[in-house]
Structure formats: structure tokens, C-alpha cells
């Protein structure tokens, strides 16, 4: 029996694909082993969202070859998809699998075993395909929550982002395939699903009479599923009809990640984000109109080319005004091949760091403020795992708002929905 080890880099979509590849290997007689010395096949699902992601992808590929020079090293995903055209892929890698070809992993491996010469490449022109790569899961690494990939590709072309070139144009998964997978996962005990995609809000634009709302409604009908959570959304999907409809679904989690990137309109224009701060704020207010205390989270880039001190202060003031639960702060990093990388007025690193620290401090205050509203209330928690805090056993899980809560108990409550009284903020952990 051949031994295979997998390592994932990057987003939840990548994680889904890595688990799907692992399932393919298991179904075809491979033994899955930890990513350390001793594997016969190493599969690294790479990421290219930043230059740092490129570096980590290269490091993991070299590490695999070093651990076992005789092993087959497979580089899959976004990094090799983006680099293949420029011929920058290390020749020591045995197999290169681009996006939309991961489903063919077993056939590609079988072909390599037969030939055993040279580097095998399975990389298509991702920018000219309309095919959604169908992969399937009936279990995941998590035992209570399953991330479901429903969409691939992006048509937005934000000026800082390489992903449309690595993932191609928008391609949506057939609703029937999503329902079939979620139904099987529910039968296997999963109670919460998270619908994810590279640009989730675009789901259905390439299908007839389908959109993200129709998909949510279909998943809502599946027995056994108690919670539906959504991955990252673009503000344009937040319409009165959309929010009013999903607010009527008991399974819908009031937890929404709305990409912002900047609260300054001038910066948003340079980013090609296609909305204004005022439009974004209106979407947040719509969510608060129909949901009681929804958890609003976001991403913000500081130090984007041309971001003046005045623009940064506008962005900071806007973030303060919205009152996010969590704000993920990223210092702008040049990404070769994007328009932003060659823009004038690149910001010095020390200024990026100072601005990042300011927003991190603001974000911490906002997070505590949001969480404190739960003190003195009873919340429903889907229990996930046992941990030790100061030597004591606790069960931990998340509320529908994705607030992580700990309950001191010796009982095994994994995958159970439990009502917990929050007596003080210390029960909420990170």
C-alpha cells in the first residue's frame, strides 16, 4: 500500500479541494500519513495570493523532496497554475497539477508510475474554461462543520489581486450536486455547513435561473442540517430581498463576512472595488435591520499604493463607524502581475506597520464590545472539541454568530447543540 501525505496552503476552497483529493486517494487504496518523513507521495495544494504564499509553497515543495528524495512530489493549485506559463516551476517537482485538474489526481499518478520519466504536467488554460471542477466529500477533518465549495473563479479583477489569473472566470457548481453532497454529509452527522467559493456572491451567474439565494433555500430544506453559514460576500449581494428572505430561515447564521478593503472612496477606486463606502454602510444597516445583533466581519488592506494619511484616517473612521465584530488587517504586499504592483506612491513598510497597529487596536476594542452583549444571556453553542484551560477540562464550540464559547465539563458534548449561560466574558475565548 502506497503512503500519501497532503499539505494545504491558503483559503477554505483550497482546504476543501485538499480533503477531496485525500478522499480520492483513500478510495484508491492509499494510506494517508502525516506530512513527515516516510511518505511515498507528497501532495502540496499551493497558494499564490501573496508573494509570501508563493514562498511558503516553494518551501513546502522543497521540504517534501528533502524528506524523501525518492518520493513523488505533487505540486497542485494556484501557485503552479500562475507560474506554469512563465516556466518558473522547479524541475525537481515530479507532477504539476493546475486548477480544474485536481479531480484527475489518481489518473495522473497512475500515468506517472507507468512512465517514470520527466516532469508530468496537467495544467489547462484556466482563463478560457467554463467547466466547474466537480469534486465530492462525504466527511471532513472537522467533525461538526463542513465547508462546501460551490463556486470557483472570479471576474472582478481588483487591482491588487492575482486570483482571477490563477482561478479563471466564474464557474458555479450545479445546485443538485451541492444538495447531494450536503445531504450525504448530514446523513454522516454534520449539522453545520459553510458555503464557500472564490467569489461566492457570483454563484449562479453562469447558470440558468440560479443564484446564491436559490442555493441557500435548497440547502435549507435538507434534513439534519441545523446551521447554514456563508463564506466571504461582496456588498452587492446584500439587497432587501436577499436579506429579508434569509432572515426568515431559522438555520441561517447571523454571521456575515463582507469584504471592505478600505473605508476611503478614493482608495476603493484605485483598488477597483466597485462600491463606495456609503453603499457598503447601507448594506451593513440592511443586515442589522433584519437580524438582531448580526456578527459583521471584514478584511482591510492598509498601505495600499497612494494611501495618504488623510485617506487612512477616512478608512479608520469608517471602520469605527460600522462597528465590526472582527476586522482582519493586512498590510499591502506587492503582487507581481497585478496593476497595483506598478502603481506610483508605494507606501514604506514602517508606515504600513504603524497603520496596521492602529487598526488592530481598534479592532480589539470592537471585538470585546460586540462580545460583551452576550454576558448575562443564554446562547446556543454547537460543541466541537475538548480543551484544557488551567488544567481543567472544557468543551468549546461556536454560537451562530461564530463567537467561541467554553463550558467547564467532563462530559463529551462533541457535535451537540447546547444552551449555555454566559456569566462573564472569560467564557468567550479566542
Beta strands, then each sheet from edge to edge (+ up, - down):
strand 1: 3-8
strand 2: 31-32
strand 3: 41-46
strand 4: 72-77
strand 5: 95-97
strand 6: 120-122
strand 7: 145-152
strand 8: 171-172
strand 9: 192-197
strand 10: 227-230
strand 11: 255-257
strand 12: 295-302
strand 13: 326-331
strand 14: 378-389
strand 15: 392-398
strand 16: 404-408
strand 17: 417-421
sheet 1: 2+ 1+ 3+ 4+ 5+ 6+
sheet 2: 8+ 7- 9- 10-
sheet 3: 11+ 12+ 13+
sheet 4: 16+ 15- 14+ 17-
end
